[in-house]
């Protein structure tokens, strides 16, 4: 299933919340196409969150801080 929609970040995030709530109450859908749509929205949400995390300067270097006196070079 190819989905080529212009996706707005906040709309995808909101739609993901609705999907997540529906799946938690009713379970995963039986329809293959609907599951693919849900997976597409989940993937887009993940990409948006990753981009937002990388774009925030407060997160830069947060993954591997070096001690002040022990630089690797």
HELIX and SHEET records of a PDB file:
HELIX    1   1 UNK A    9  UNK A   26  1                                  18    
HELIX    2   2 UNK A   32  UNK A   55  1                                  24    
HELIX    3   3 UNK A   57  UNK A   59  5                                   3    
END                                                                             
